[in-house]
Amino acid sequence: MGKIFLVVPDAPIEDVVQLKSNRTLSSGGIRLGILDNSKANADHLLNLIIEGVKKEYKVDSVVIKRKPTSSRPATDQVLDELAKEADLVISAMAD
């Protein structure tokens, strides 16, 4: 299986490399979670990312959650649902 690179725009690369996860991906496919921040064109960017991930990895499911507004954080309910339904979550902003 190929490597998955994390991009965390607010963290120095040295800190990102140190991140550890207590989850492992199954030998099957990825359960991919998407958090759309509701900014203009974020859905287009995320769809491109989804298609790119699907070209590189087996994806069993994609769950998409959308924040009602970009200026507010995602609710605990949305975050809990993503944590339960996805192996990894991608969020992106666009304008």
N, CA, C and O atoms as a CHARMM CRD file, in Angstrom:
* protein
*
  380
    1    1 MET  N      0.84800  -1.17900   0.00000 PROA 1      0.00000
    2    1 MET  CA     0.00000   0.00000   0.00000 PROA 1      0.00000
    3    1 MET  C      0.88700   1.23300   0.00000 PROA 1      0.00000
    4    1 MET  O      1.94900   1.23800   0.62200 PROA 1      0.00000
    5    2 GLY  N      0.45600   2.27800  -0.69400 PROA 2      0.00000
    6    2 GLY  CA     1.21700   3.51500  -0.77000 PROA 2      0.00000
    7    2 GLY  C      1.15200   4.31000   0.51900 PROA 2      0.00000
    8    2 GLY  O      0.43100   3.95300   1.45000 PROA 2      0.00000
    9    3 LYS  N      1.90200   5.37700   0.56100 PROA 3      0.00000
   10    3 LYS  CA     1.92700   6.24300   1.73100 PROA 3      0.00000
   11    3 LYS  C      0.80400   7.26700   1.63400 PROA 3      0.00000
   12    3 LYS  O      0.40000   7.67200   0.54400 PROA 3      0.00000
   13    4 ILE  N      0.31700   7.67100   2.78300 PROA 4      0.00000
   14    4 ILE  CA    -0.66100   8.75100   2.86600 PROA 4      0.00000
   15    4 ILE  C      0.04500   9.93300   3.51400 PROA 4      0.00000
   16    4 ILE  O      0.60400   9.79800   4.60200 PROA 4      0.00000
   17    5 PHE  N      0.02600  11.07200   2.86700 PROA 5      0.00000
   18    5 PHE  CA     0.66200  12.26300   3.38900 PROA 5      0.00000
   19    5 PHE  C     -0.39300  13.18100   3.99000 PROA 5      0.00000
   20    5 PHE  O     -1.42800  13.44100   3.37500 PROA 5      0.00000
   21    6 LEU  N     -0.12400  13.66700   5.19100 PROA 6      0.00000
   22    6 LEU  CA    -1.01500  14.60900   5.84600 PROA 6      0.00000
   23    6 LEU  C     -0.53700  16.01700   5.58000 PROA 6      0.00000
   24    6 LEU  O      0.65500  16.30400   5.69100 PROA 6      0.00000
   25    7 VAL  N     -1.45000  16.89100   5.23400 PROA 7      0.00000
   26    7 VAL  CA    -1.11000  18.29500   5.05400 PROA 7      0.00000
   27    7 VAL  C     -1.90700  19.07700   6.09000 PROA 7      0.00000
   28    7 VAL  O     -3.13500  19.13800   6.03400 PROA 7      0.00000
   29    8 VAL  N     -1.19600  19.66600   7.02300 PROA 8      0.00000
   30    8 VAL  CA    -1.82300  20.45800   8.07800 PROA 8      0.00000
   31    8 VAL  C     -1.26900  21.87600   7.93300 PROA 8      0.00000
   32    8 VAL  O     -0.15200  22.15000   8.37200 PROA 8      0.00000
   33    9 PRO  N     -2.03600  22.77400   7.32300 PROA 9      0.00000
   34    9 PRO  CA    -1.49200  24.08700   6.98500 PROA 9      0.00000
   35    9 PRO  C     -1.09200  24.94500   8.18000 PROA 9      0.00000
   36    9 PRO  O     -0.32200  25.89300   8.02000 PROA 9      0.00000
   37   10 ASP  N     -1.59300  24.63700   9.36600 PROA 10     0.00000
   38   10 ASP  CA    -1.24800  25.46300  10.51900 PROA 10     0.00000
   39   10 ASP  C     -0.16700  24.84000  11.39600 PROA 10     0.00000
   40   10 ASP  O      0.13200  25.36500  12.46800 PROA 10     0.00000
   41   11 ALA  N      0.41400  23.74700  10.96400 PROA 11     0.00000
   42   11 ALA  CA     1.44200  23.08500  11.76600 PROA 11     0.00000
   43   11 ALA  C      2.74600  22.99100  10.97300 PROA 11     0.00000
   44   11 ALA  O      2.72400  22.67900   9.78300 PROA 11     0.00000
   45   12 PRO  N      3.87800  23.25800  11.62200 PROA 12     0.00000
   46   12 PRO  CA     5.16100  23.06200  10.94100 PROA 12     0.00000
   47   12 PRO  C      5.32500  21.60100  10.54700 PROA 12     0.00000
   48   12 PRO  O      4.87200  20.71200  11.26700 PROA 12     0.00000
   49   13 ILE  N      5.96100  21.34600   9.42500 PROA 13     0.00000
   50   13 ILE  CA     6.10500  19.98900   8.91000 PROA 13     0.00000
   51   13 ILE  C      6.74000  19.04800   9.93600 PROA 13     0.00000
   52   13 ILE  O      6.41400  17.86100   9.95900 PROA 13     0.00000
   53   14 GLU  N      7.63300  19.55000  10.77800 PROA 14     0.00000
   54   14 GLU  CA     8.26300  18.71000  11.79100 PROA 14     0.00000
   55   14 GLU  C      7.22500  18.17000  12.77000 PROA 14     0.00000
   56   14 GLU  O      7.33800  17.03400  13.23200 PROA 14     0.00000
   57   15 ASP  N      6.21100  18.98100  13.09000 PROA 15     0.00000
   58   15 ASP  CA     5.16000  18.53700  14.00400 PROA 15     0.00000
   59   15 ASP  C      4.23600  17.53700  13.33300 PROA 15     0.00000
   60   15 ASP  O      3.78100  16.59000  13.97500 PROA 15     0.00000
   61   16 VAL  N      3.95400  17.73000  12.06000 PROA 16     0.00000
   62   16 VAL  CA     3.06600  16.83100  11.33100 PROA 16     0.00000
   63   16 VAL  C      3.66500  15.44100  11.27000 PROA 16     0.00000
   64   16 VAL  O      2.95100  14.45300  11.43600 PROA 16     0.00000
   65   17 VAL  N      4.97000  15.34600  11.03300 PROA 17     0.00000
   66   17 VAL  CA     5.64400  14.05800  10.93300 PROA 17     0.00000
   67   17 VAL  C      5.52000  13.29000  12.24700 PROA 17     0.00000
   68   17 VAL  O      5.49800  12.05900  12.23700 PROA 17     0.00000
   69   18 GLN  N      5.43800  13.99000  13.37000 PROA 18     0.00000
   70   18 GLN  CA     5.36800  13.34900  14.67800 PROA 18     0.00000
   71   18 GLN  C      3.97100  12.85200  15.04100 PROA 18     0.00000
   72   18 GLN  O      3.82100  12.12300  16.02200 PROA 18     0.00000
   73   19 LEU  N      2.94400  13.23000  14.27300 PROA 19     0.00000
   74   19 LEU  CA     1.58000  12.82400  14.59200 PROA 19     0.00000
   75   19 LEU  C      1.45400  11.30500  14.53400 PROA 19     0.00000
   76   19 LEU  O      1.95400  10.66400  13.60900 PROA 19     0.00000
   77   20 LYS  N      0.79700  10.75300  15.50600 PROA 20     0.00000
   78   20 LYS  CA     0.55500   9.31000  15.56300 PROA 20     0.00000
   79   20 LYS  C     -0.94900   9.09000  15.61300 PROA 20     0.00000
   80   20 LYS  O     -1.68200   9.90300  16.17600 PROA 20     0.00000
   81   21 SER  N     -1.40100   8.01000  15.03600 PROA 21     0.00000
   82   21 SER  CA    -2.81200   7.66600  15.06600 PROA 21     0.00000
   83   21 SER  C     -2.98500   6.33800  15.77700 PROA 21     0.00000
   84   21 SER  O     -2.13600   5.45300  15.67500 PROA 21     0.00000
   85   22 ASN  N     -4.09300   6.20200  16.50200 PROA 22     0.00000
   86   22 ASN  CA    -4.37700   4.92100  17.14700 PROA 22     0.00000
   87   22 ASN  C     -5.24800   4.04900  16.25800 PROA 22     0.00000
   88   22 ASN  O     -5.71700   2.99900  16.69600 PROA 22     0.00000
   89   23 ARG  N     -5.47600   4.46900  15.00800 PROA 23     0.00000
   90   23 ARG  CA    -6.27800   3.70400  14.06600 PROA 23     0.00000
   91   23 ARG  C     -5.37000   3.09300  13.00500 PROA 23     0.00000
   92   23 ARG  O     -4.31300   3.63200  12.67500 PROA 23     0.00000
   93   24 THR  N     -5.80800   1.97000  12.49200 PROA 24     0.00000
   94   24 THR  CA    -5.12400   1.38100  11.35400 PROA 24     0.00000
   95   24 THR  C     -6.14700   1.16100  10.25000 PROA 24     0.00000
   96   24 THR  O     -7.32500   0.92000  10.51500 PROA 24     0.00000
   97   25 LEU  N     -5.69000   1.24700   9.03100 PROA 25     0.00000
   98   25 LEU  CA    -6.57800   1.01300   7.89900 PROA 25     0.00000
   99   25 LEU  C     -6.68600  -0.48000   7.66200 PROA 25     0.00000
  100   25 LEU  O     -5.70500  -1.21500   7.77700 PROA 25     0.00000
  101   26 SER  N     -7.88000  -0.91600   7.33300 PROA 26     0.00000
  102   26 SER  CA    -8.08600  -2.33800   7.08100 PROA 26     0.00000
  103   26 SER  C     -7.42600  -2.71800   5.76400 PROA 26     0.00000
  104   26 SER  O     -7.04500  -1.85900   4.96900 PROA 26     0.00000
  105   27 SER  N     -7.29900  -4.01500   5.55100 PROA 27     0.00000
  106   27 SER  CA    -6.73700  -4.47200   4.28800 PROA 27     0.00000
  107   27 SER  C     -7.73200  -4.28800   3.15000 PROA 27     0.00000
  108   27 SER  O     -7.38200  -4.40000   1.97500 PROA 27     0.00000
  109   28 GLY  N     -8.97500  -4.00400   3.51700 PROA 28     0.00000
  110   28 GLY  CA    -9.99200  -3.69100   2.51100 PROA 28     0.00000
  111   28 GLY  C     -9.78700  -2.27800   2.01800 PROA 28     0.00000
  112   28 GLY  O     -8.66500  -1.87900   1.70700 PROA 28     0.00000
  113   29 GLY  N    -10.85800  -1.52500   1.94600 PROA 29     0.00000
  114   29 GLY  CA   -10.76700  -0.16200   1.45600 PROA 29     0.00000
  115   29 GLY  C    -10.90300   0.85400   2.57000 PROA 29     0.00000
  116   29 GLY  O    -11.19200   0.52200   3.72000 PROA 29     0.00000
  117   30 ILE  N    -10.69100   2.07600   2.19900 PROA 30     0.00000
  118   30 ILE  CA   -10.76000   3.21100   3.10900 PROA 30     0.00000
  119   30 ILE  C    -12.21100   3.67100   3.23400 PROA 30     0.00000
  120   30 ILE  O    -12.93700   3.73100   2.24200 PROA 30     0.00000
  121   31 ARG  N    -12.62300   3.99000   4.44100 PROA 31     0.00000
  122   31 ARG  CA   -13.88500   4.69900   4.66400 PROA 31     0.00000
  123   31 ARG  C    -13.49500   6.17000   4.76700 PROA 31     0.00000
  124   31 ARG  O    -12.98600   6.61600   5.79500 PROA 31     0.00000
  125   32 LEU  N    -13.73600   6.91000   3.70400 PROA 32     0.00000
  126   32 LEU  CA   -13.26300   8.28400   3.57700 PROA 32     0.00000
  127   32 LEU  C    -14.31200   9.26000   4.08100 PROA 32     0.00000
  128   32 LEU  O    -15.47000   9.20000   3.66700 PROA 32     0.00000
  129   33 GLY  N    -13.91400  10.15200   4.96700 PROA 33     0.00000
  130   33 GLY  CA   -14.78600  11.20100   5.47300 PROA 33     0.00000
  131   33 GLY  C    -14.39900  12.53900   4.87400 PROA 33     0.00000
  132   33 GLY  O    -13.21900  12.83900   4.69400 PROA 33     0.00000
  133   34 ILE  N    -15.40500  13.33400   4.56900 PROA 34     0.00000
  134   34 ILE  CA   -15.18700  14.65800   3.99000 PROA 34     0.00000
  135   34 ILE  C    -15.91800  15.67900   4.84400 PROA 34     0.00000
  136   34 ILE  O    -17.10200  15.51200   5.13300 PROA 34     0.00000
  137   35 LEU  N    -15.22500  16.73300   5.25000 PROA 35     0.00000
  138   35 LEU  CA   -15.84900  17.84200   5.96400 PROA 35     0.00000
  139   35 LEU  C    -15.77600  19.07300   5.07500 PROA 35     0.00000
  140   35 LEU  O    -14.71100  19.66600   4.89800 PROA 35     0.00000
  141   36 ASP  N    -16.90900  19.44500   4.52300 PROA 36     0.00000
  142   36 ASP  CA   -17.02700  20.61000   3.64400 PROA 36     0.00000
  143   36 ASP  C    -17.30600  21.81500   4.53100 PROA 36     0.00000
  144   36 ASP  O    -18.28200  21.82600   5.28100 PROA 36     0.00000
  145   37 ASN  N    -16.44700  22.83200   4.44700 PROA 37     0.00000
  146   37 ASN  CA   -16.61700  23.98300   5.32800 PROA 37     0.00000
  147   37 ASN  C    -17.62900  24.99200   4.79800 PROA 37     0.00000
  148   37 ASN  O    -17.84500  26.03200   5.42100 PROA 37     0.00000
  149   38 SER  N    -18.24300  24.70800   3.67600 PROA 38     0.00000
  150   38 SER  CA   -19.31200  25.49000   3.04000 PROA 38     0.00000
  151   38 SER  C    -18.83100  26.77300   2.36600 PROA 38     0.00000
  152   38 SER  O    -19.64800  27.61600   1.99500 PROA 38     0.00000
  153   39 LYS  N    -17.52600  26.93000   2.20300 PROA 39     0.00000
  154   39 LYS  CA   -17.04400  28.06800   1.41800 PROA 39     0.00000
  155   39 LYS  C    -17.28700  27.79800  -0.05900 PROA 39     0.00000
  156   39 LYS  O    -17.38100  26.64800  -0.48800 PROA 39     0.00000
  157   40 ALA  N    -17.38500  28.86200  -0.81900 PROA 40     0.00000
  158   40 ALA  CA   -17.59800  28.72500  -2.25800 PROA 40     0.00000
  159   40 ALA  C    -16.50200  27.85800  -2.86900 PROA 40     0.00000
  160   40 ALA  O    -15.31800  28.05200  -2.59500 PROA 40     0.00000
  161   41 ASN  N    -16.90100  26.92200  -3.68200 PROA 41     0.00000
  162   41 ASN  CA   -16.01100  26.02600  -4.43000 PROA 41     0.00000
  163   41 ASN  C    -15.30400  24.97300  -3.58500 PROA 41     0.00000
  164   41 ASN  O    -14.52600  24.18700  -4.12500 PROA 41     0.00000
  165   42 ALA  N    -15.55000  24.93200  -2.28000 PROA 42     0.00000
  166   42 ALA  CA   -14.93000  23.88100  -1.46300 PROA 42     0.00000
  167   42 ALA  C    -15.41100  22.51300  -1.92600 PROA 42     0.00000
  168   42 ALA  O    -14.64300  21.55200  -1.93900 PROA 42     0.00000
  169   43 ASP  N    -16.68600  22.42700  -2.30700 PROA 43     0.00000
  170   43 ASP  CA   -17.21600  21.14200  -2.77100 PROA 43     0.00000
  171   43 ASP  C    -16.51200  20.67900  -4.04100 PROA 43     0.00000
  172   43 ASP  O    -16.27700  19.48300  -4.21300 PROA 43     0.00000
  173   44 HSD  N    -16.17300  21.60700  -4.93100 PROA 44     0.00000
  174   44 HSD  CA   -15.45600  21.24000  -6.15600 PROA 44     0.00000
  175   44 HSD  C    -14.04800  20.73600  -5.83200 PROA 44     0.00000
  176   44 HSD  O    -13.60100  19.72900  -6.38000 PROA 44     0.00000
  177   45 LEU  N    -13.35400  21.44400  -4.93800 PROA 45     0.00000
  178   45 LEU  CA   -12.01400  21.02300  -4.52800 PROA 45     0.00000
  179   45 LEU  C    -12.06600  19.65200  -3.86200 PROA 45     0.00000
  180   45 LEU  O    -11.24000  18.78700  -4.15600 PROA 45     0.00000
  181   46 LEU  N    -13.02400  19.45200  -2.97400 PROA 46     0.00000
  182   46 LEU  CA   -13.12500  18.17000  -2.27500 PROA 46     0.00000
  183   46 LEU  C    -13.47200  17.03900  -3.23500 PROA 46     0.00000
  184   46 LEU  O    -12.96700  15.92700  -3.07500 PROA 46     0.00000
  185   47 ASN  N    -14.31800  17.29400  -4.22600 PROA 47     0.00000
  186   47 ASN  CA   -14.63000  16.26200  -5.22000 PROA 47     0.00000
  187   47 ASN  C    -13.38700  15.86800  -6.00900 PROA 47     0.00000
  188   47 ASN  O    -13.20200  14.69100  -6.32000 PROA 47     0.00000
  189   48 LEU  N    -12.53200  16.83600  -6.33600 PROA 48     0.00000
  190   48 LEU  CA   -11.26900  16.51500  -7.01500 PROA 48     0.00000
  191   48 LEU  C    -10.38300  15.65300  -6.12400 PROA 48     0.00000
  192   48 LEU  O     -9.74700  14.71000  -6.59400 PROA 48     0.00000
  193   49 ILE  N    -10.34500  15.98100  -4.83500 PROA 49     0.00000
  194   49 ILE  CA    -9.54000  15.20500  -3.89600 PROA 49     0.00000
  195   49 ILE  C    -10.09100  13.79000  -3.76700 PROA 49     0.00000
  196   49 ILE  O     -9.32700  12.82500  -3.75800 PROA 49     0.00000
  197   50 ILE  N    -11.41400  13.66000  -3.66600 PROA 50     0.00000
  198   50 ILE  CA   -12.03500  12.33600  -3.57000 PROA 50     0.00000
  199   50 ILE  C    -11.66000  11.49000  -4.78200 PROA 50     0.00000
  200   50 ILE  O    -11.26800  10.33300  -4.63600 PROA 50     0.00000
  201   51 GLU  N    -11.77700  12.05700  -5.96400 PROA 51     0.00000
  202   51 GLU  CA   -11.44900  11.30700  -7.18100 PROA 51     0.00000
  203   51 GLU  C     -9.97400  10.91300  -7.20100 PROA 51     0.00000
  204   51 GLU  O     -9.63200   9.81500  -7.63800 PROA 51     0.00000
  205   52 GLY  N     -9.10400  11.80000  -6.73200 PROA 52     0.00000
  206   52 GLY  CA    -7.67800  11.48200  -6.67000 PROA 52     0.00000
  207   52 GLY  C     -7.38600  10.35400  -5.70200 PROA 52     0.00000
  208   52 GLY  O     -6.58400   9.46800  -6.00200 PROA 52     0.00000
  209   53 VAL  N     -8.02800  10.37700  -4.54300 PROA 53     0.00000
  210   53 VAL  CA    -7.84200   9.30000  -3.56300 PROA 53     0.00000
  211   53 VAL  C     -8.35100   7.98300  -4.14200 PROA 53     0.00000
  212   53 VAL  O     -7.71400   6.94200  -3.97900 PROA 53     0.00000
  213   54 LYS  N     -9.49900   8.02800  -4.81500 PROA 54     0.00000
  214   54 LYS  CA   -10.05900   6.80600  -5.40500 PROA 54     0.00000
  215   54 LYS  C     -9.15200   6.21100  -6.48100 PROA 54     0.00000
  216   54 LYS  O     -9.16600   4.99900  -6.69600 PROA 54     0.00000
  217   55 LYS  N     -8.36700   7.04500  -7.15800 PROA 55     0.00000
  218   55 LYS  CA    -7.43800   6.53500  -8.17000 PROA 55     0.00000
  219   55 LYS  C     -6.24900   5.82500  -7.53200 PROA 55     0.00000
  220   55 LYS  O     -5.67000   4.91800  -8.13000 PROA 55     0.00000
  221   56 GLU  N     -5.88700   6.23500  -6.32800 PROA 56     0.00000
  222   56 GLU  CA    -4.70100   5.67800  -5.66400 PROA 56     0.00000
  223   56 GLU  C     -5.01500   4.56500  -4.67100 PROA 56     0.00000
  224   56 GLU  O     -4.17100   3.70300  -4.42500 PROA 56     0.00000
  225   57 TYR  N     -6.22500   4.57300  -4.09200 PROA 57     0.00000
  226   57 TYR  CA    -6.56400   3.64000  -3.02000 PROA 57     0.00000
  227   57 TYR  C     -7.94900   3.06500  -3.24500 PROA 57     0.00000
  228   57 TYR  O     -8.78200   3.65800  -3.93100 PROA 57     0.00000
  229   58 LYS  N     -8.18400   1.90100  -2.65700 PROA 58     0.00000
  230   58 LYS  CA    -9.52600   1.32500  -2.67900 PROA 58     0.00000
  231   58 LYS  C    -10.35900   2.07300  -1.63900 PROA 58     0.00000
  232   58 LYS  O     -9.99000   2.13300  -0.46600 PROA 58     0.00000
  233   59 VAL  N    -11.46900   2.63500  -2.07000 PROA 59     0.00000
  234   59 VAL  CA   -12.34800   3.39200  -1.18200 PROA 59     0.00000
  235   59 VAL  C    -13.66300   2.63500  -1.07400 PROA 59     0.00000
  236   59 VAL  O    -14.37800   2.47200  -2.06200 PROA 59     0.00000
  237   60 ASP  N    -13.97700   2.17300   0.13600 PROA 60     0.00000
  238   60 ASP  CA   -15.22800   1.44400   0.35700 PROA 60     0.00000
  239   60 ASP  C    -16.42200   2.38000   0.45400 PROA 60     0.00000
  240   60 ASP  O    -17.50600   2.06100  -0.03500 PROA 60     0.00000
  241   61 SER  N    -16.22700   3.53000   1.08100 PROA 61     0.00000
  242   61 SER  CA   -17.34300   4.45700   1.24900 PROA 61     0.00000
  243   61 SER  C    -16.81500   5.87700   1.41400 PROA 61     0.00000
  244   61 SER  O    -15.67400   6.09800   1.82000 PROA 61     0.00000
  245   62 VAL  N    -17.67600   6.82400   1.08700 PROA 62     0.00000
  246   62 VAL  CA   -17.37800   8.24600   1.29000 PROA 62     0.00000
  247   62 VAL  C    -18.56300   8.84400   2.02900 PROA 62     0.00000
  248   62 VAL  O    -19.70000   8.75800   1.56400 PROA 62     0.00000
  249   63 VAL  N    -18.30100   9.44400   3.17300 PROA 63     0.00000
  250   63 VAL  CA   -19.34200  10.14100   3.92000 PROA 63     0.00000
  251   63 VAL  C    -18.98000  11.62700   3.90000 PROA 63     0.00000
  252   63 VAL  O    -17.86400  12.01400   4.24600 PROA 63     0.00000
  253   64 ILE  N    -19.94400  12.44700   3.49100 PROA 64     0.00000
  254   64 ILE  CA   -19.70800  13.88400   3.36800 PROA 64     0.00000
  255   64 ILE  C    -20.59800  14.61500   4.35700 PROA 64     0.00000
  256   64 ILE  O    -21.81300  14.42000   4.38200 PROA 64     0.00000
  257   65 LYS  N    -19.98400  15.45100   5.16200 PROA 65     0.00000
  258   65 LYS  CA   -20.69700  16.32100   6.09900 PROA 65     0.00000
  259   65 LYS  C    -20.36500  17.76000   5.72600 PROA 65     0.00000
  260   65 LYS  O    -19.23200  18.07100   5.35600 PROA 65     0.00000
  261   66 ARG  N    -21.35100  18.62500   5.82400 PROA 66     0.00000
  262   66 ARG  CA   -21.16100  20.02600   5.44700 PROA 66     0.00000
  263   66 ARG  C    -21.52400  20.91800   6.63100 PROA 66     0.00000
  264   66 ARG  O    -22.59100  20.78300   7.22900 PROA 66     0.00000
  265   67 LYS  N    -20.61900  21.82500   6.95300 PROA 67     0.00000
  266   67 LYS  CA   -20.91400  22.80500   7.99200 PROA 67     0.00000
  267   67 LYS  C    -21.94700  23.79200   7.45700 PROA 67     0.00000
  268   67 LYS  O    -21.93000  24.10300   6.26600 PROA 67     0.00000
  269   68 PRO  N    -22.83800  24.28700   8.29800 PROA 68     0.00000
  270   68 PRO  CA   -23.83800  25.23900   7.81100 PROA 68     0.00000
  271   68 PRO  C    -23.22500  26.57500   7.38700 PROA 68     0.00000
  272   68 PRO  O    -23.77300  27.26900   6.53000 PROA 68     0.00000
  273   69 THR  N    -22.10700  26.92600   7.97800 PROA 69     0.00000
  274   69 THR  CA   -21.42100  28.17500   7.63100 PROA 69     0.00000
  275   69 THR  C    -19.93000  28.02300   7.89800 PROA 69     0.00000
  276   69 THR  O    -19.52200  27.31300   8.81800 PROA 69     0.00000
  277   70 SER  N    -19.12600  28.69000   7.09200 PROA 70     0.00000
  278   70 SER  CA   -17.67100  28.54600   7.24300 PROA 70     0.00000
  279   70 SER  C    -17.13100  29.26900   8.47500 PROA 70     0.00000
  280   70 SER  O    -16.02500  28.97100   8.92700 PROA 70     0.00000
  281   71 SER  N    -17.88700  30.20100   9.01500 PROA 71     0.00000
  282   71 SER  CA   -17.39000  30.99500  10.14300 PROA 71     0.00000
  283   71 SER  C    -17.57800  30.31500  11.49700 PROA 71     0.00000
  284   71 SER  O    -17.10300  30.82400  12.51200 PROA 71     0.00000
  285   72 ARG  N    -18.25600  29.18600  11.52600 PROA 72     0.00000
  286   72 ARG  CA   -18.49000  28.46100  12.76900 PROA 72     0.00000
  287   72 ARG  C    -17.80400  27.10000  12.71600 PROA 72     0.00000
  288   72 ARG  O    -17.69600  26.50400  11.64400 PROA 72     0.00000
  289   73 PRO  N    -17.33900  26.60300  13.86000 PROA 73     0.00000
  290   73 PRO  CA   -16.73500  25.26300  13.85900 PROA 73     0.00000
  291   73 PRO  C    -17.79100  24.18500  13.61400 PROA 73     0.00000
  292   73 PRO  O    -18.98500  24.40700  13.81900 PROA 73     0.00000
  293   74 ALA  N    -17.33900  23.04400  13.18300 PROA 74     0.00000
  294   74 ALA  CA   -18.24100  21.90700  13.02800 PROA 74     0.00000
  295   74 ALA  C    -18.79500  21.53200  14.40000 PROA 74     0.00000
  296   74 ALA  O    -18.09800  21.64100  15.40900 PROA 74     0.00000
  297   75 THR  N    -20.03000  21.09700  14.43100 PROA 75     0.00000
  298   75 THR  CA   -20.64100  20.70600  15.70000 PROA 75     0.00000
  299   75 THR  C    -20.01800  19.41300  16.20700 PROA 75     0.00000
  300   75 THR  O    -19.42100  18.65400  15.44400 PROA 75     0.00000
  301   76 ASP  N    -20.16300  19.17800  17.48900 PROA 76     0.00000
  302   76 ASP  CA   -19.68100  17.92300  18.06600 PROA 76     0.00000
  303   76 ASP  C    -20.36400  16.73500  17.39600 PROA 76     0.00000
  304   76 ASP  O    -19.73600  15.69900  17.18000 PROA 76     0.00000
  305   77 GLN  N    -21.63300  16.87800  17.07000 PROA 77     0.00000
  306   77 GLN  CA   -22.37100  15.78700  16.42700 PROA 77     0.00000
  307   77 GLN  C    -21.74800  15.43200  15.08400 PROA 77     0.00000
  308   77 GLN  O    -21.55700  14.25300  14.78400 PROA 77     0.00000
  309   78 VAL  N    -21.42700  16.43900  14.27200 PROA 78     0.00000
  310   78 VAL  CA   -20.81200  16.19600  12.96400 PROA 78     0.00000
  311   78 VAL  C    -19.45100  15.52400  13.14300 PROA 78     0.00000
  312   78 VAL  O    -19.14100  14.55700  12.44800 PROA 78     0.00000
  313   79 LEU  N    -18.65000  16.02800  14.05900 PROA 79     0.00000
  314   79 LEU  CA   -17.32700  15.44700  14.29700 PROA 79     0.00000
  315   79 LEU  C    -17.43600  14.00900  14.81200 PROA 79     0.00000
  316   79 LEU  O    -16.66100  13.14200  14.40900 PROA 79     0.00000
  317   80 ASP  N    -18.39500  13.76000  15.69900 PROA 80     0.00000
  318   80 ASP  CA   -18.58800  12.40100  16.21200 PROA 80     0.00000
  319   80 ASP  C    -19.01200  11.45100  15.09400 PROA 80     0.00000
  320   80 ASP  O    -18.53800  10.31700  15.02700 PROA 80     0.00000
  321   81 GLU  N    -19.90700  11.91300  14.21400 PROA 81     0.00000
  322   81 GLU  CA   -20.34600  11.07700  13.09500 PROA 81     0.00000
  323   81 GLU  C    -19.18300  10.74900  12.16600 PROA 81     0.00000
  324   81 GLU  O    -19.04500   9.61100  11.71900 PROA 81     0.00000
  325   82 LEU  N    -18.34700  11.74600  11.87600 PROA 82     0.00000
  326   82 LEU  CA   -17.17700  11.49700  11.03000 PROA 82     0.00000
  327   82 LEU  C    -16.22400  10.51600  11.68900 PROA 82     0.00000
  328   82 LEU  O    -15.68900   9.62500  11.02900 PROA 82     0.00000
  329   83 ALA  N    -16.01100  10.67500  12.99000 PROA 83     0.00000
  330   83 ALA  CA   -15.11100   9.76800  13.71100 PROA 83     0.00000
  331   83 ALA  C    -15.63400   8.33400  13.67900 PROA 83     0.00000
  332   83 ALA  O    -14.85200   7.38700  13.60200 PROA 83     0.00000
  333   84 LYS  N    -16.94100   8.17900  13.73800 PROA 84     0.00000
  334   84 LYS  CA   -17.55500   6.84700  13.75100 PROA 84     0.00000
  335   84 LYS  C    -17.58800   6.22800  12.35900 PROA 84     0.00000
  336   84 LYS  O    -17.39000   5.02100  12.22400 PROA 84     0.00000
  337   85 GLU  N    -17.83200   7.02500  11.32200 PROA 85     0.00000
  338   85 GLU  CA   -18.10100   6.50700   9.98800 PROA 85     0.00000
  339   85 GLU  C    -16.89900   6.52500   9.04200 PROA 85     0.00000
  340   85 GLU  O    -16.98900   6.01300   7.92600 PROA 85     0.00000
  341   86 ALA  N    -15.76900   7.11200   9.47500 PROA 86     0.00000
  342   86 ALA  CA   -14.63800   7.25800   8.55900 PROA 86     0.00000
  343   86 ALA  C    -13.33500   6.81800   9.21000 PROA 86     0.00000
  344   86 ALA  O    -13.14600   6.94900  10.41900 PROA 86     0.00000
  345   87 ASP  N    -12.43200   6.28700   8.36800 PROA 87     0.00000
  346   87 ASP  CA   -11.08600   5.94600   8.81700 PROA 87     0.00000
  347   87 ASP  C    -10.18700   7.17300   8.80700 PROA 87     0.00000
  348   87 ASP  O     -9.27900   7.29700   9.63000 PROA 87     0.00000
  349   88 LEU  N    -10.44300   8.06600   7.88200 PROA 88     0.00000
  350   88 LEU  CA    -9.71300   9.32000   7.80600 PROA 88     0.00000
  351   88 LEU  C    -10.63200  10.38200   7.22700 PROA 88     0.00000
  352   88 LEU  O    -11.57000  10.07800   6.48900 PROA 88     0.00000
  353   89 VAL  N    -10.34700  11.63900   7.57600 PROA 89     0.00000
  354   89 VAL  CA   -11.21200  12.74900   7.16800 PROA 89     0.00000
  355   89 VAL  C    -10.36900  13.81200   6.47400 PROA 89     0.00000
  356   89 VAL  O     -9.27000  14.15400   6.90900 PROA 89     0.00000
  357   90 ILE  N    -10.92900  14.32000   5.38000 PROA 90     0.00000
  358   90 ILE  CA   -10.29900  15.41100   4.63800 PROA 90     0.00000
  359   90 ILE  C    -11.20300  16.62300   4.74900 PROA 90     0.00000
  360   90 ILE  O    -12.41900  16.52300   4.58400 PROA 90     0.00000
  361   91 SER  N    -10.60600  17.75900   5.02700 PROA 91     0.00000
  362   91 SER  CA   -11.33100  19.02100   5.03600 PROA 91     0.00000
  363   91 SER  C    -10.52600  20.00500   4.19500 PROA 91     0.00000
  364   91 SER  O     -9.29600  19.97700   4.20200 PROA 91     0.00000
  365   92 ALA  N    -11.21700  20.86000   3.48300 PROA 92     0.00000
  366   92 ALA  CA   -10.51400  21.83400   2.63600 PROA 92     0.00000
  367   92 ALA  C    -11.32400  23.11300   2.54400 PROA 92     0.00000
  368   92 ALA  O    -12.54500  23.10300   2.70200 PROA 92     0.00000
  369   93 MET  N    -10.63900  24.20300   2.29000 PROA 93     0.00000
  370   93 MET  CA   -11.29000  25.48600   2.07600 PROA 93     0.00000
  371   93 MET  C    -11.02800  25.93400   0.64500 PROA 93     0.00000
  372   93 MET  O    -10.00200  25.59200   0.05700 PROA 93     0.00000
  373   94 ALA  N    -11.93700  26.68200   0.10100 PROA 94     0.00000
  374   94 ALA  CA   -11.73600  27.24000  -1.22300 PROA 94     0.00000
  375   94 ALA  C    -12.59400  28.49300  -1.36400 PROA 94     0.00000
  376   94 ALA  O    -13.52600  28.70400  -0.58800 PROA 94     0.00000
  377   95 ASP  N    -12.29100  29.28000  -2.30600 PROA 95     0.00000
  378   95 ASP  CA   -13.07200  30.47100  -2.65500 PROA 95     0.00000
  379   95 ASP  C    -13.10100  30.60500  -4.14800 PROA 95     0.00000
  380   95 ASP  O    -13.70400  31.54100  -4.67200 PROA 95     0.00000
